[in-house]
Amino acid sequence: MMGRKLLLLSVVLGLIAGTAGLLGYLRAHQKLGRPGVKVVSEPIYDPDKKIAGTNSVYLPERVLDYSSQPAPVTQVELNWLPHDTTYGRRHYRAPDDFEILVSVVLMGRDRTSIHKPQYCLTGQGWRIDQSEKITVPMQRPAPYDLPVMKLTATHMSEMPNGEKVRTRGIYVYWFVADNELTADHFQRMWWMARDLILTGTLQRWAYVSGFSVCHPGQEQATYERMKRFMAAAVPEFQLTRGAP
């Protein structure tokens, strides 16, 4: 009995040592993949208008009839995400005041830049009511379907007079790397591990999202406007496309 326990312990210790050795080897020999989004030498700022990074992910200034303003990177992100994270963020507004916030978070050598998107939304006081895997038809640079995760959420706020106000939010996101595209967080993690083991390449995954708020009952109309916006905007900054 004692001999069997010692054998089992030796096997477990061997597996741990082997895994540690493999991870150490991969870390020492890995090469960084190319991003699937455009990176430009333009600064991005924090809420105090201080430079948060000298490079940023490119987002177009105008899309369709939308104008835009750069949006800051939050202090929470700067405090918690790795220093080699690259950001892109713009607040778009249509002539009728319809708004979309577009955000891109691009990892560097530290893979913890990208996390499960649901944490961001719930951390800001939103309750996720529905999650849907859908696709957005793209025509440029060639026809393909962009896979996205669509979240429909609710936020409750209180007015100074005590009145409760219910707001709805439509949040869409996906992940993109060099020639890789998915809306599934766990598939992204699997592909990242696969590429690292098989090719020694740590892919630079980017997490792309769009967010709009609306009144209850306007959710579908809001999403339709977001879909048209994404079809026009994504080809301007994303280098990877899906299969025809």
Backbone as numpy.savetxt, mean C-alpha at the origin, in Angstrom:
# Nx Ny Nz CAx CAy CAz Cx Cy Cz
13.60 -43.94 26.30 12.77 -42.72 26.30 13.63 -41.47 26.30
14.65 -41.47 27.18 15.54 -40.31 27.24 16.29 -40.12 25.93
16.68 -41.23 25.30 17.39 -41.13 24.03 16.52 -40.54 22.94
15.22 -40.89 22.95 14.30 -40.36 21.94 14.12 -38.85 22.13
14.03 -38.40 23.38 13.88 -36.97 23.66 15.12 -36.20 23.21
16.30 -36.80 23.46 17.52 -36.12 23.04 17.61 -36.04 21.52
17.15 -37.10 20.83 17.17 -37.09 19.38 16.23 -36.01 18.84
15.03 -35.93 19.45 14.06 -34.91 19.01 14.61 -33.51 19.25
15.26 -33.31 20.40 15.84 -32.01 20.71 16.93 -31.67 19.71
17.74 -32.65 19.34 18.81 -32.41 18.38 18.25 -32.02 17.01
17.15 -32.69 16.61 16.54 -32.37 15.33 15.99 -30.94 15.33
15.30 -30.58 16.42 14.74 -29.23 16.53 15.84 -28.18 16.50
16.90 -28.40 17.28 18.02 -27.45 17.31 18.69 -27.36 15.94
18.77 -28.49 15.24 19.36 -28.47 13.90 18.53 -27.67 12.92
17.20 -27.83 13.01 16.32 -27.06 12.13 16.42 -25.57 12.41
16.48 -25.21 13.71 16.61 -23.80 14.07 17.92 -23.23 13.54
19.00 -23.98 13.74 20.31 -23.51 13.26 20.34 -23.41 11.74
19.72 -24.39 11.08 19.70 -24.35 9.62 18.90 -23.17 9.09
17.76 -22.92 9.72 16.94 -21.78 9.30 17.66 -20.47 9.53
18.31 -20.34 10.70 19.06 -19.12 11.00 20.20 -18.93 10.00
20.87 -20.04 9.65 21.96 -19.93 8.69 21.46 -19.53 7.32
20.30 -20.10 6.90 19.73 -19.74 5.60 19.34 -18.27 5.57
18.67 -17.81 6.63 18.26 -16.40 6.68 19.47 -15.48 6.67
20.52 -15.86 7.40 21.74 -15.05 7.40 22.39 -14.99 6.04
22.42 -16.14 5.36 23.01 -16.18 4.01 22.21 -15.31 3.05
20.86 -15.44 3.10 20.02 -14.66 2.20 20.17 -13.16 2.46
20.27 -12.80 3.74 20.40 -11.38 4.07 21.74 -10.83 3.55
22.77 -11.64 3.64 24.09 -11.18 3.22 24.21 -11.11 1.69
23.46 -11.94 0.98 23.63 -12.03 -0.47 22.45 -11.47 -1.27
21.44 -10.98 -0.60 20.26 -10.51 -1.32 20.55 -9.23 -2.10
19.87 -9.09 -3.21 19.92 -7.84 -3.97 18.53 -7.22 -3.96
18.49 -5.91 -4.05 17.23 -5.19 -3.95 16.60 -5.07 -5.33
15.34 -5.45 -5.43 14.63 -5.38 -6.70 14.29 -3.96 -7.11
13.87 -3.81 -8.34 13.45 -2.50 -8.85 12.00 -2.24 -8.42
11.66 -1.01 -8.10 10.28 -0.72 -7.72 9.33 -0.82 -8.91
8.07 -1.07 -8.62 7.05 -1.11 -9.67 6.34 0.21 -9.85
6.86 1.26 -9.19 6.32 2.62 -9.33 7.48 3.58 -9.62
7.14 4.75 -10.16 8.17 5.74 -10.50 8.65 6.46 -9.24
9.97 6.54 -9.08 10.58 7.28 -7.97 11.32 8.48 -8.56
11.09 9.65 -7.97 11.68 10.88 -8.49 12.44 11.60 -7.39
13.36 12.47 -7.81 14.15 13.25 -6.85 13.39 14.52 -6.44
12.28 14.32 -5.78 11.48 15.42 -5.28 11.17 15.18 -3.81
11.34 16.19 -2.97 11.13 15.98 -1.53 9.66 15.77 -1.18
9.44 15.12 -0.05 8.12 15.00 0.53 8.21 15.48 1.96
7.11 16.01 2.51 7.20 16.75 3.77 6.33 16.12 4.87
6.68 16.48 6.11 5.88 16.05 7.26 4.82 17.12 7.54
3.94 16.95 8.54 2.89 17.94 8.80 3.41 19.33 9.17
4.67 19.43 9.64 5.25 20.74 9.98 6.00 21.36 8.81
5.83 20.77 7.62 6.45 21.25 6.38 7.97 21.11 6.39
8.46 20.17 7.20 9.88 19.82 7.18 10.08 18.65 6.23
11.23 18.59 5.59 11.50 17.54 4.61 11.55 16.18 5.32
10.67 15.27 4.88 10.64 13.92 5.44 11.42 12.94 4.58
11.71 13.32 3.34 12.49 12.48 2.45 12.86 13.26 1.20
14.07 13.03 0.69 14.52 13.77 -0.50 14.01 13.15 -1.80
13.61 11.89 -1.75 12.99 11.23 -2.90 11.53 10.94 -2.58
10.72 10.78 -3.60 9.31 10.45 -3.40 8.81 9.63 -4.58
7.69 8.97 -4.36 7.02 8.27 -5.46 6.25 9.30 -6.26
6.43 9.30 -7.56 5.78 10.28 -8.43 4.28 10.06 -8.48
3.53 11.14 -8.30 2.10 11.16 -8.53 1.79 12.38 -9.40
0.97 12.25 -10.43 0.73 13.38 -11.34 0.00 14.52 -10.63
0.32 15.74 -11.05 -0.30 16.91 -10.44 -1.75 17.05 -10.88
-2.05 16.71 -12.14 -3.42 16.79 -12.66 -3.83 15.43 -13.23
-5.06 15.03 -12.93 -5.64 13.80 -13.47 -7.06 14.14 -13.90
-7.38 13.89 -15.18 -8.68 14.29 -15.72 -8.92 15.77 -15.41
-10.03 16.08 -14.74 -10.28 17.49 -14.38 -9.97 17.76 -12.91
-9.19 16.86 -12.28 -8.81 17.02 -10.88 -7.52 17.83 -10.77
-7.50 18.79 -9.88 -6.25 19.44 -9.47 -5.79 18.76 -8.19
-4.59 19.07 -7.72 -4.09 18.38 -6.53 -3.11 19.24 -5.76
-2.92 18.83 -4.52 -1.91 19.41 -3.64 -1.16 18.27 -2.97
0.18 18.42 -2.77 0.90 17.38 -2.02 0.32 17.25 -0.61
0.23 16.03 -0.12 -0.24 15.77 1.23 0.95 15.29 2.07
1.02 15.68 3.34 2.18 15.33 4.17 2.15 13.88 4.62
3.33 13.37 4.96 3.46 12.08 5.61 3.24 12.31 7.11
2.42 11.48 7.73 2.09 11.70 9.13 3.30 11.40 10.02
3.29 12.02 11.18 4.38 11.81 12.12 4.40 10.37 12.64
3.21 9.76 12.73 3.14 8.36 13.17 3.91 7.46 12.20
3.71 7.69 10.90 4.42 6.89 9.90 5.93 7.10 9.99
6.33 8.35 10.13 7.77 8.65 10.19 8.40 8.04 11.44
7.63 7.96 12.53 8.16 7.41 13.77 8.24 5.89 13.74
7.27 5.25 13.05 7.15 3.80 13.14 7.69 3.04 11.95
7.66 3.63 10.78 8.13 2.90 9.60 9.63 3.09 9.41
10.31 2.15 8.75 11.77 2.23 8.57 12.18 3.51 7.85
13.39 3.96 8.13 13.87 5.23 7.57 14.09 5.17 6.07
14.22 3.97 5.50 14.42 3.89 4.04 13.10 3.73 3.29
11.98 3.98 3.95 10.68 3.97 3.29 10.54 5.22 2.42
9.98 5.05 1.23 9.75 6.17 0.32 8.24 6.36 0.16
7.81 7.63 0.13 6.38 7.92 0.12 5.98 8.73 -1.12
4.71 8.61 -1.46 4.08 9.50 -2.43 2.67 9.78 -1.92
2.24 11.04 -1.94 0.91 11.35 -1.39 0.37 12.64 -1.98
-0.84 12.57 -2.52 -1.49 13.76 -3.06 -2.98 13.75 -2.75
-3.49 14.95 -2.55 -4.91 15.16 -2.28 -5.52 15.76 -3.54
-6.41 14.99 -4.20 -7.00 15.42 -5.47 -8.41 15.95 -5.24
-8.75 17.02 -6.00 -10.06 17.63 -5.87 -10.63 17.94 -7.26
-11.89 17.50 -7.49 -12.59 17.78 -8.74 -13.28 19.15 -8.65
-13.70 19.72 -9.77 -14.37 21.03 -9.73 -15.61 21.07 -8.84
-16.28 19.92 -8.64 -17.46 19.90 -7.76 -17.11 19.54 -6.33
-15.79 19.60 -5.99 -15.26 19.36 -4.63 -15.23 17.88 -4.22
-15.46 16.97 -5.15 -15.24 15.56 -4.85 -13.73 15.35 -4.64
-13.37 14.59 -3.59 -11.95 14.48 -3.21 -11.50 13.02 -3.14
-10.25 12.81 -3.49 -9.59 11.50 -3.38 -8.18 11.72 -2.82
-7.85 10.98 -1.78 -6.48 10.98 -1.25 -5.76 9.75 -1.78
-4.68 9.96 -2.51 -3.89 8.87 -3.06 -2.57 8.79 -2.30
-2.23 7.57 -1.88 -1.01 7.37 -1.08 -0.23 6.17 -1.61
1.09 6.30 -1.61 1.97 5.18 -1.97 3.05 5.07 -0.90
3.24 3.86 -0.39 4.31 3.56 0.57 5.20 2.50 -0.07
6.45 2.85 -0.31 7.40 1.97 -1.00 8.49 1.53 -0.03
8.66 0.22 0.11 9.68 -0.30 1.03 11.07 -0.18 0.42
12.07 -0.19 1.32 13.46 -0.26 0.91 13.99 -1.64 1.26
15.10 -1.70 1.99 15.65 -2.99 2.40 14.93 -3.58 3.60
14.18 -2.77 4.31 13.44 -3.24 5.48 12.01 -3.53 5.05
11.63 -4.80 5.10 10.32 -5.20 4.59 9.16 -4.77 5.48
9.45 -4.27 6.69 8.37 -3.88 7.60 7.72 -2.56 7.22
8.17 -1.93 6.12 7.49 -0.72 5.64 6.05 -1.01 5.25
5.79 -2.24 4.78 4.46 -2.61 4.30 3.77 -3.48 5.34
2.57 -3.10 5.73 1.80 -3.86 6.71 0.38 -4.03 6.21
-0.43 -4.75 6.96 -1.81 -4.99 6.55 -2.58 -3.68 6.54
-3.14 -3.27 5.38 -3.77 -1.95 5.27 -4.92 -1.71 6.23
-5.63 -2.77 6.63 -6.77 -2.60 7.52 -6.38 -1.91 8.83
-5.12 -2.10 9.26 -4.68 -1.47 10.51 -4.74 0.06 10.40
-4.39 0.58 9.23 -4.38 2.04 9.04 -5.79 2.61 9.20
-6.75 1.95 8.57 -8.12 2.47 8.56 -8.76 2.39 9.94
-8.67 1.25 10.59 -9.28 1.11 11.91 -8.57 1.97 12.94
-7.26 2.19 12.75 -6.52 3.04 13.68 -6.95 4.49 13.62
-7.63 4.89 12.55 -8.13 6.26 12.41 -9.62 6.37 12.76
-10.15 5.32 13.39 -11.52 5.39 13.88 -12.58 4.90 12.91
-12.18 4.24 11.82 -13.15 3.72 10.85 -13.46 2.26 11.18
-14.72 1.87 11.00 -15.14 0.48 11.14 -15.35 -0.10 9.75
-14.64 -1.17 9.45 -14.75 -1.79 8.13 -16.00 -2.67 8.09
-16.91 -2.35 7.17 -18.18 -3.08 7.05 -18.14 -4.15 5.97
-17.35 -3.93 4.94 -17.33 -4.87 3.83 -15.97 -4.84 3.14
-15.47 -6.03 2.76 -14.22 -6.15 2.00 -14.51 -6.94 0.73
-14.07 -6.42 -0.41 -14.33 -7.07 -1.69 -13.07 -7.07 -2.55
-12.74 -8.23 -3.11 -11.67 -8.31 -4.11 -12.31 -8.08 -5.48
-11.90 -7.02 -6.14 -12.48 -6.67 -7.43 -11.36 -6.28 -8.38
-11.73 -5.89 -9.59 -10.73 -5.43 -10.56 -11.20 -4.12 -11.18
-10.22 -3.32 -11.58 -10.48 -2.06 -12.27 -9.94 -2.19 -13.69
-10.79 -2.06 -14.71 -10.31 -2.18 -16.09 -9.35 -1.04 -16.44
-8.19 -1.40 -16.95 -7.19 -0.43 -17.37 -7.01 -0.53 -18.89
-6.79 0.61 -19.54 -6.58 0.64 -20.98 -5.16 1.00 -21.36
-4.43 1.59 -20.46 -3.05 1.99 -20.74 -2.10 1.34 -19.74
-0.87 0.97 -20.17 -0.32 1.08 -21.53 -0.87 0.02 -22.48
-1.61 -0.96 -21.91 -2.31 -1.97 -22.71 -3.46 -2.46 -21.84
-4.50 -3.02 -22.42 -5.65 -3.45 -21.62 -5.28 -4.56 -20.61
-5.68 -4.38 -19.36 -5.55 -5.41 -18.34 -6.47 -5.04 -17.18
-6.69 -5.97 -16.27 -7.50 -5.72 -15.09 -6.60 -5.53 -13.88
-6.73 -4.39 -13.23 -5.95 -4.09 -12.03 -6.66 -4.70 -10.82
-6.02 -5.65 -10.10 -6.68 -6.23 -8.93 -6.60 -5.27 -7.74
-7.72 -5.02 -7.11 -7.74 -4.14 -5.95 -8.62 -4.75 -4.86
-8.34 -4.34 -3.63 -9.22 -4.66 -2.50 -10.02 -3.41 -2.19
-11.33 -3.56 -2.16 -12.22 -2.43 -1.88 -12.82 -2.61 -0.49
-12.59 -1.63 0.38 -13.15 -1.64 1.72 -14.21 -0.55 1.83
-15.37 -0.91 2.35 -16.42 0.07 2.64 -16.49 0.21 4.16
-16.38 1.44 4.64 -16.22 1.66 6.08 -17.15 2.77 6.58
-17.32 2.81 7.89 -18.18 3.79 8.54 -17.42 4.51 9.64
-17.63 5.82 9.73 -17.04 6.62 10.81 -18.15 7.41 11.49
-18.20 7.34 12.81 -19.18 8.08 13.59 -18.48 9.22 14.31
-19.02 10.42 14.16 -18.48 11.59 14.85 -19.62 12.33 15.54
-19.25 13.20 16.47 -20.24 13.93 17.24 -20.06 15.43 17.05
-21.14 16.10 16.69 -21.14 17.54 16.50 -21.13 18.24 17.86
-20.76 19.54 17.92 -20.77 20.26 19.19 -22.11 20.23 19.92
-23.21 20.11 19.16 -24.53 20.07 19.78 -24.94 18.67 20.23
-24.00 17.71 20.08 -24.28 16.34 20.51 -24.84 15.45 19.42
-25.13 16.00 18.25 -25.68 15.20 17.16 -24.64 14.23 16.62
-25.06 12.99 16.40 -24.19 11.97 15.83 -24.24 12.05 14.30
-23.07 12.05 13.68 -22.98 12.13 12.22 -22.29 10.87 11.71
-22.93 10.21 10.75 -22.41 8.97 10.15 -21.84 9.28 8.78
-20.57 8.94 8.59 -19.89 9.16 7.32 -19.44 7.81 6.77
-19.49 7.67 5.45 -19.04 6.45 4.81 -17.73 6.70 4.07
-16.90 5.69 3.99 -15.63 5.81 3.29 -15.41 4.64 2.35
-14.84 4.93 1.18 -14.46 3.89 0.22 -12.94 3.91 0.11
-12.34 2.78 0.45 -10.87 2.67 0.48 -10.47 1.53 -0.45
-9.65 1.81 -1.43 -9.16 0.76 -2.33 -7.63 0.70 -2.24
-7.10 -0.50 -2.33 -5.64 -0.64 -2.26 -5.18 -1.86 -3.04
-3.88 -1.87 -3.34 -3.23 -3.02 -3.95 -1.73 -2.90 -3.71
-1.00 -3.96 -4.07 0.44 -4.01 -3.89 1.11 -4.24 -5.24
2.23 -3.58 -5.46 2.91 -3.71 -6.74 4.42 -3.73 -6.53
5.09 -4.62 -7.26 6.56 -4.68 -7.30 6.95 -4.83 -8.77
8.22 -5.07 -9.02 8.70 -5.23 -10.39 8.06 -6.45 -11.03
7.14 -6.22 -11.97 6.43 -7.30 -12.69 5.56 -8.18 -11.79
5.16 -7.66 -10.63 4.29 -8.42 -9.73 3.20 -7.49 -9.21
1.97 -8.02 -9.17 0.81 -7.18 -8.87 -0.23 -8.03 -8.17
-0.71 -7.59 -7.00 -1.72 -8.34 -6.27 -2.46 -7.41 -5.31
-3.68 -7.82 -4.95 -4.43 -7.10 -3.92 -4.47 -7.89 -2.63
-3.77 -9.03 -2.60 -3.80 -9.94 -1.45 -2.53 -9.77 -0.61
-2.69 -9.36 0.63 -1.55 -9.13 1.52 -0.72 -10.40 1.72
-1.40 -11.54 1.89 -0.66 -12.78 2.15 0.01 -13.31 0.88
-0.60 -13.10 -0.27 0.07 -13.49 -1.51 1.33 -12.66 -1.72
1.25 -11.36 -1.40 2.43 -10.51 -1.50 3.56 -11.04 -0.62
3.23 -11.42 0.62 4.24 -11.94 1.54 4.84 -13.24 1.01
4.00 -14.12 0.44 4.48 -15.37 -0.12 5.41 -15.12 -1.30
4.99 -14.23 -2.20 5.83 -13.92 -3.37 7.15 -13.30 -2.93
7.15 -12.46 -1.91 8.38 -11.85 -1.45 9.34 -12.90 -0.92
8.81 -13.86 -0.13 9.66 -14.94 0.39 10.15 -15.84 -0.74
9.26 -16.15 -1.68 9.64 -17.00 -2.82 10.77 -16.38 -3.63
10.64 -15.09 -3.96 11.65 -14.42 -4.77 12.98 -14.36 -4.05
12.91 -14.13 -2.74 14.15 -14.03 -1.96 14.89 -15.36 -1.93
14.15 -16.45 -1.78 14.78 -17.78 -1.71 15.26 -18.24 -3.09
14.43 -18.06 -4.11 14.76 -18.61 -5.43 15.73 -17.75 -6.23
15.66 -16.43 -6.07 16.50 -15.56 -6.89 17.44 -14.68 -6.07
17.27 -14.66 -4.75 18.09 -13.78 -3.92 17.70 -12.32 -4.04
16.52 -12.04 -4.61 16.06 -10.67 -4.81 14.99 -10.31 -3.78
15.23 -9.24 -3.07 14.22 -8.69 -2.18 13.44 -7.66 -2.98
12.23 -8.03 -3.39 11.43 -7.13 -4.20 11.01 -5.89 -3.39
11.05 -4.73 -4.06 10.64 -3.48 -3.40 9.14 -3.29 -3.60
8.36 -3.85 -2.70 6.92 -3.76 -2.81 6.44 -2.36 -2.43
5.42 -1.91 -3.15 4.75 -0.66 -2.84 3.29 -0.94 -2.51
2.78 -0.22 -1.56 1.38 -0.31 -1.14 0.69 0.96 -1.63
-0.24 0.80 -2.58 -0.92 1.94 -3.21 -2.36 1.97 -2.71
-2.86 3.15 -2.36 -4.24 3.24 -1.88 -4.90 4.53 -2.34
-6.23 4.48 -2.41 -7.04 5.65 -2.69 -8.20 5.68 -1.71
-8.56 6.86 -1.23 -9.59 6.97 -0.21 -10.50 8.16 -0.48
-11.81 7.93 -0.42 -12.80 9.00 -0.56 -13.89 8.81 0.49
-14.44 9.90 0.97 -15.55 9.84 1.92 -16.82 10.34 1.24
-17.96 9.88 1.75 -19.24 10.25 1.15 -20.35 10.13 2.18
-21.53 10.60 1.81 -22.71 10.43 2.64 -23.26 9.02 2.47
-23.94 8.48 3.48 -24.58 7.16 3.33 -25.51 7.15 2.11
-25.44 6.09 1.33 -26.25 5.97 0.12 -25.50 6.35 -1.14
-24.33 6.99 -0.99 -23.57 7.42 -2.15 -22.34 6.54 -2.41
-22.30 5.38 -1.76 -21.10 4.55 -1.84 -20.79 4.09 -3.26
-21.78 3.59 -3.99 -21.52 3.07 -5.34 -21.12 4.19 -6.29
-21.81 5.32 -6.21 -21.46 6.46 -7.07 -20.05 6.95 -6.78
-19.67 6.94 -5.49 -18.32 7.35 -5.11 -17.28 6.41 -5.68
-17.56 5.10 -5.58 -16.60 4.14 -6.12 -16.48 4.27 -7.64
-17.58 4.51 -8.34 -17.52 4.65 -9.79 -16.63 5.82 -10.19
-16.67 6.92 -9.42 -15.81 8.06 -9.71 -14.35 7.72 -9.40
-14.13 6.99 -8.33 -12.77 6.57 -8.00 -12.22 5.65 -9.07
-13.06 4.77 -9.60 -12.62 3.82 -10.63 -12.18 4.57 -11.89
-12.96 5.56 -12.30 -12.57 6.36 -13.48 -11.27 7.11 -13.23
-11.13 7.62 -12.00 -9.91 8.34 -11.65 -8.70 7.42 -11.71
-8.82 6.23 -11.13 -7.68 5.30 -11.10 -7.28 4.86 -12.50
-8.28 4.64 -13.38 -7.97 4.23 -14.75 -7.12 5.27 -15.45
-7.31 6.55 -15.09 -6.52 7.62 -15.71 -5.20 7.86 -14.98
-5.19 7.71 -13.65 -4.01 8.08 -12.86 -2.94 7.00 -12.81
-3.35 5.74 -12.63 -2.38 4.67 -12.38 -1.32 4.55 -13.48
-1.66 4.62 -14.77 -0.61 4.50 -15.79 0.45 5.59 -15.72
0.15 6.69 -15.03 1.11 7.79 -14.93 2.23 7.51 -13.94
1.97 6.62 -12.95 3.00 6.40 -11.93 3.37 4.93 -11.72
2.57 4.01 -12.21 2.85 2.59 -11.99 3.54 1.98 -13.21
4.65 1.28 -13.00 5.44 0.70 -14.08 5.01 -0.72 -14.42
4.42 -1.42 -13.47 4.00 -2.80 -13.67 2.55 -2.85 -14.13
2.27 -3.72 -15.06 0.88 -3.92 -15.49 0.53 -5.40 -15.35
-0.76 -5.69 -15.30 -1.20 -7.06 -15.16 -1.23 -7.78 -16.49
-1.59 -9.06 -16.42 -1.69 -9.87 -17.64 -2.87 -9.38 -18.48
-2.78 -9.46 -19.80 -3.89 -9.03 -20.66 -5.17 -9.80 -20.33
